[in-house]
Amino acid sequence: MTQPLSKPWYRQFWPWFIIALPTAAVVGSIATAIIASKDGVNLVAEDYYKQGKEINQDLSKFDRSEALNIRFGLEVDGNEMTLKPISGDIPAGQALYLSLFHPTLAGQD
């Protein structure tokens, strides 16, 4: 009786399956490292207490505008934004300081 010849290792399923698992983990970790290095974490600031106090100071500006009944409307058309006064006495020659912030990515402010 002769025994059938077995296939070489590279033609069998299980060695490739065992090799594929660690390879997938390495590829996934490299992809995660690339994604993490492109966008820094901007959600938590180092000086969060100071920024929290600044937010409270900014709220006083909202209260002042409410007291003066000053309201503006913002119209967005594609890449163009138009800011128009809706109500309130706005003296001529007064400057308006407008800051636009991205909610999570400081690089897109």
C-alpha positions as CSV (number, residue, x, y, z in Angstrom):
1,M,0.0,0.0,0.0
2,T,1.1,3.4,-0.9
3,Q,0.1,6.5,1.0
4,P,-1.0,9.5,-0.9
5,L,1.4,12.3,-1.1
6,S,0.5,15.2,1.2
7,K,0.4,18.7,0.0
8,P,3.2,21.1,0.8
9,W,2.6,23.5,3.7
10,Y,2.0,26.5,1.5
11,R,-0.9,24.8,-0.2
12,Q,-2.8,24.1,2.9
13,F,-5.4,26.2,4.6
14,W,-4.4,26.3,8.3
15,P,-0.9,27.7,8.0
16,W,-2.2,30.7,6.0
17,F,-5.1,31.1,8.5
18,I,-2.6,31.2,11.4
19,I,-0.4,33.7,9.5
20,A,-3.4,35.9,8.5
21,L,-4.5,36.6,12.1
22,P,-1.3,38.4,13.3
23,T,-0.9,40.0,10.0
24,A,-4.4,41.5,10.2
25,A,-3.6,42.8,13.7
26,V,-0.4,44.5,12.5
27,V,-2.2,46.1,9.5
28,G,-4.9,47.3,11.8
29,S,-2.5,48.8,14.3
30,I,-0.6,50.6,11.6
31,A,-3.8,52.1,10.2
32,T,-4.9,53.2,13.7
33,A,-1.5,54.9,14.2
34,I,-1.7,56.7,10.9
35,I,-5.2,57.9,11.7
36,A,-4.2,59.0,15.2
37,S,-1.2,60.9,13.9
38,K,-3.2,62.9,11.3
39,D,-5.8,64.4,13.6
40,G,-4.7,65.4,17.1
41,V,-7.2,65.1,19.9
42,N,-8.7,68.6,20.3
43,L,-11.7,67.6,22.5
44,V,-9.9,68.0,25.8
45,A,-8.0,71.2,26.4
46,E,-5.1,71.4,28.9
47,D,-6.4,74.7,30.3
48,Y,-10.0,73.6,30.5
49,Y,-10.7,75.5,33.7
50,K,-9.5,78.8,32.2
51,Q,-11.6,78.1,29.1
52,G,-14.6,77.4,31.2
53,K,-14.3,80.8,33.0
54,E,-14.0,82.5,29.5
55,I,-17.2,80.8,28.4
56,N,-19.0,82.4,31.5
57,Q,-17.5,85.8,30.5
58,D,-18.8,85.3,27.0
59,L,-22.3,84.6,28.3
60,S,-22.3,88.1,29.8
61,K,-22.0,89.4,26.2
62,F,-25.1,87.4,25.2
63,D,-27.0,88.9,28.2
64,R,-26.0,92.4,27.1
65,S,-27.2,91.8,23.6
66,E,-30.5,90.5,24.9
67,A,-30.9,93.6,27.1
68,L,-30.3,95.8,24.1
69,N,-32.6,93.7,21.9
70,I,-29.8,93.3,19.3
71,R,-30.4,90.3,16.9
72,F,-28.6,89.3,13.7
73,G,-29.6,86.8,11.1
74,L,-27.0,84.6,9.3
75,E,-27.7,83.5,5.8
76,V,-25.5,80.8,4.3
77,D,-25.4,80.3,0.5
78,G,-22.7,77.8,-0.4
79,N,-19.4,79.3,0.7
80,E,-20.8,82.8,1.2
81,M,-22.3,83.9,4.5
82,T,-24.3,87.1,5.0
83,L,-24.9,88.7,8.4
84,K,-27.8,91.1,8.6
85,P,-29.2,93.0,11.6
86,I,-32.8,91.9,12.5
87,S,-33.6,94.1,15.4
88,G,-32.1,96.6,17.8
89,D,-30.5,100.0,17.6
90,I,-27.1,99.5,16.1
91,P,-25.2,102.8,15.9
92,A,-23.5,103.6,12.6
93,G,-19.7,103.1,12.5
94,Q,-19.7,100.4,15.2
95,A,-17.5,97.4,14.6
96,L,-18.8,93.8,14.8
97,Y,-16.4,91.2,15.9
98,L,-17.4,87.7,14.7
99,S,-15.6,84.5,15.5
100,L,-16.5,81.2,13.9
101,F,-15.3,78.0,15.6
102,H,-15.5,74.4,14.6
103,P,-17.1,72.4,17.4
104,T,-14.4,69.7,17.7
105,L,-11.5,70.5,15.3
106,A,-9.5,73.6,16.2
107,G,-7.6,73.4,12.9
108,Q,-10.8,74.1,11.0
109,D,-11.6,77.4,12.9
